[in-house]
Amino acid sequence: MGKKSITATNKQKDKRLARKQEQRRIADAMTHVTTANKLQDLASLCKELLVFRNLDLEVDMYIQKVTELDKKVLQWAIDLTEKNMKTLYETCAWGWNPNRKLEEMTDDAAWYLIAREKNGTLLAFSHFRFDLDFGEPVLYCYEVQVEKGGRRRGLGQRVLSVLEKLAHATHMRCVRLTALTHNPSAAEFFKACGYSIDETSPPKDEAAHYEILSKATVKSTDESAVKV
C-alpha cells in the first residue's frame, strides 16, 4: 500500500507540474500576441521587403491596422475579395455571405498589408492578425488577394515573405492560413512557398472543402525580434 501511495502522489505531482507548465506556456504565448498587437510601426520590422521591383513592376507596401486604413483602400480590398472569392465560396459548404465577410475584414484586430504601384494603383493586399490559435501565438493570414495585373510576377510570394518576417520578429510560432481545396492554383502557390498541412487541419472526411496550411518561423537570435 505504501508503494502505491507514493506512486499515486508522484503522479499527482507530475500532473500539477504539467498543468502549471501548460498554463505558463499559454500565458507566454498570449504575451507575445498582446505585444505584437500593441506595436505602432510594424514596417520597421520588415522594411527591406516592402519595396518590390520585378522587371517593369515597381511596388511599395505599407502596413496599417484596419482602424487607421483609408476607407477607400478598405473598400477596394473588400471588393477585390468578393471579385476573387465569391464564386469559390458559393461552390463550397460555406457559401458566400457578404455581411459576414465584411464583419471579418473590418474587425478591430485586423491588420492590412497593402501593395501599390508607384503611380498609386492598388495591386495586392493581405488581411492578417496576431492571434492565439489552439494555444499558440500565430500570425493568421485571412486573405492574400492580388489584382489580375499583379499575378504571376512574384508579388504574392513577396507578400507572404513580409508576413513570415513579421511572424518571426514578433515571436509567432508560424504563419497559418485556410485554403479551399477546390482552389488548386492557390493550394499549389502556398505549397510552392513552403506551406504544408498544419497539425490543426481537420481530416478530409470532416471538412473536404478546406485545409489549414502553415509555415513555421525560423528560430534564431535575430536582434530584430521584438523583446517582451
C-alpha positions in Angstrom: 0.0 0.0 0.0 2.8 2.3 0.9 4.4 2.0 -2.6 1.1 2.5 -4.3 0.5 5.7 -2.3 3.9 7.1 -3.2 3.3 6.3 -6.8 -0.1 7.9 -6.8 1.4 11.0 -5.0 4.1 11.3 -7.6 1.6 11.0 -10.5 -0.4 13.9 -8.9 2.7 16.0 -8.6 3.5 15.3 -12.3 0.0 16.3 -13.3 0.2 19.5 -11.3 3.6 20.3 -12.8 2.4 19.6 -16.3 -0.7 21.8 -15.8 1.4 24.7 -14.5 3.8 24.4 -17.4 0.9 24.4 -19.9 -0.6 27.5 -18.2 2.8 29.2 -18.3 3.2 28.3 -22.0 -0.2 29.8 -22.9 0.4 32.9 -20.8 3.7 33.5 -22.6 2.0 32.9 -25.9 -0.7 35.5 -25.1 2.0 38.0 -24.0 3.6 37.7 -27.5 0.2 38.2 -29.2 -0.6 41.2 -27.0 2.8 42.8 -27.5 2.5 42.4 -31.3 -0.9 44.0 -31.4 0.3 47.0 -29.5 3.1 47.8 -31.9 2.8 51.1 -33.8 5.3 50.5 -36.5 5.3 47.0 -38.0 7.0 48.3 -41.1 10.3 48.8 -39.2 10.4 45.0 -38.7 10.4 44.2 -42.4 11.3 47.4 -44.2 13.8 45.7 -46.5 10.9 43.7 -48.0 8.4 46.5 -48.5 9.9 47.7 -51.8 9.4 45.2 -54.6 10.9 45.5 -58.1 10.4 42.9 -60.8 11.0 43.8 -64.4 8.5 46.5 -65.2 6.7 46.2 -61.8 7.6 48.8 -59.1 5.6 48.3 -55.9 5.8 49.9 -52.5 4.0 48.3 -49.5 2.7 49.7 -46.2 1.1 48.2 -43.1 -1.8 49.6 -41.0 -4.4 48.5 -38.6 -7.9 48.4 -40.1 -8.9 51.3 -37.8 -6.3 53.5 -39.5 -6.7 52.3 -43.1 -8.1 54.8 -45.6 -11.8 53.9 -46.2 -11.4 53.9 -50.0 -8.5 51.4 -49.7 -10.5 49.2 -47.4 -13.4 49.2 -49.8 -11.1 48.2 -52.6 -9.9 45.3 -50.5 -13.4 44.2 -49.8 -14.4 44.5 -53.5 -11.3 42.6 -54.6 -12.0 39.8 -52.2 -15.5 39.4 -53.5 -14.4 39.5 -57.1 -11.7 36.8 -56.5 -13.5 34.6 -54.0 -17.3 34.8 -54.3 -17.7 32.0 -56.8 -15.3 29.8 -54.9 -17.2 30.3 -51.6 -20.6 29.7 -53.4 -19.3 26.3 -54.6 -18.4 25.0 -51.1 -20.2 24.4 -47.9 -19.5 27.9 -46.5 -21.4 29.8 -49.2 -20.9 33.5 -49.8 -22.1 35.8 -47.0 -21.1 39.4 -47.8 -22.1 40.7 -44.3 -20.1 38.0 -42.5 -17.1 38.7 -44.8 -17.4 42.5 -44.2 -17.6 41.9 -40.4 -14.4 39.7 -40.6 -12.5 42.2 -42.7 -13.4 45.2 -40.5 -12.8 43.6 -37.2 -10.7 45.9 -34.9 -8.0 43.1 -34.7 -7.3 43.2 -38.4 -4.0 44.4 -39.9 -3.6 45.2 -43.6 -0.5 44.9 -45.8 -1.2 47.0 -48.9 0.8 46.8 -52.1 0.6 49.6 -54.7 2.4 50.7 -57.8 4.5 53.9 -57.9 1.6 55.6 -59.7 -0.8 54.7 -56.8 -2.6 51.8 -58.4 -3.5 49.2 -55.8 -2.3 45.8 -56.7 -2.5 43.4 -53.7 -3.2 43.1 -50.1 -3.2 40.8 -47.1 -5.5 40.8 -44.1 -3.8 39.2 -41.2 -3.9 39.1 -37.4 -1.7 38.2 -34.5 -3.8 35.7 -32.5 -3.7 32.8 -30.0 -4.8 29.8 -32.1 -5.0 26.4 -30.4 -3.0 27.8 -27.6 -0.2 29.0 -29.9 0.9 32.5 -30.9 0.4 32.7 -34.7 0.2 35.3 -37.4 -3.1 34.2 -39.1 -3.4 35.2 -42.7 -7.0 35.7 -43.5 -6.6 36.9 -47.1 -3.9 37.3 -49.8 -5.6 38.9 -52.8 -3.9 40.1 -55.9 -5.3 42.1 -58.8 -5.1 40.3 -62.2 -2.4 42.7 -63.4 -0.2 41.8 -60.5 -0.4 38.0 -60.7 2.4 35.6 -61.7 5.0 38.3 -61.2 6.3 37.3 -57.7 4.2 39.8 -55.8 2.1 37.3 -54.0 5.2 35.5 -52.8 6.7 38.8 -51.6 3.5 39.5 -49.6 3.9 36.1 -47.9 7.6 36.9 -47.2 6.6 40.0 -45.4 4.1 38.1 -43.2 6.8 35.5 -42.4 9.3 38.2 -41.4 6.7 39.8 -39.2 5.8 36.4 -37.6 9.4 35.8 -36.8 10.1 39.3 -35.5 7.1 39.1 -33.1 7.7 35.6 -31.8 4.8 34.0 -33.5 5.1 30.2 -33.9 4.1 30.3 -37.6 2.1 31.9 -40.3 -1.2 29.9 -40.6 -3.9 30.2 -43.2 -7.0 28.5 -44.5 -7.1 27.3 -48.1 -10.0 26.0 -50.1 -9.3 22.5 -51.5 -11.3 23.3 -54.7 -9.0 26.2 -55.5 -5.9 24.1 -56.6 -4.0 27.0 -58.0 -4.0 28.7 -54.6 -3.0 25.5 -52.8 -0.1 25.0 -55.3 1.0 28.6 -54.8 1.1 28.2 -51.0 2.9 24.9 -51.1 5.4 26.3 -53.6 6.1 29.0 -51.0 6.9 26.4 -48.3 3.5 25.9 -46.7 2.3 22.5 -45.7 -0.7 20.8 -43.9 -0.9 22.1 -40.4 -1.4 19.8 -37.4 -4.7 21.7 -36.7 -6.1 20.9 -40.2 -9.2 18.7 -39.9 -9.4 15.3 -41.5 -10.5 15.5 -45.1 -13.6 13.4 -44.5 -14.7 16.1 -41.9 -14.1 19.2 -43.9 -13.4 18.3 -47.5 -13.7 21.8 -48.8 -10.8 23.4 -46.9 -7.5 22.7 -45.2 -5.2 24.5 -42.8 -1.7 25.3 -44.0 1.2 26.8 -42.1 4.9 27.7 -42.4 6.9 27.7 -39.2 9.0 30.7 -38.3 12.8 30.4 -38.3 14.2 30.3 -34.8 17.3 32.3 -34.4 18.9 35.0 -32.2 18.0 37.7 -34.7 18.2 41.0 -32.8 15.3 42.4 -34.9 12.9 40.3 -32.9 10.6 42.2 -30.5 11.6 41.9 -26.9 8.9 41.1 -24.4 
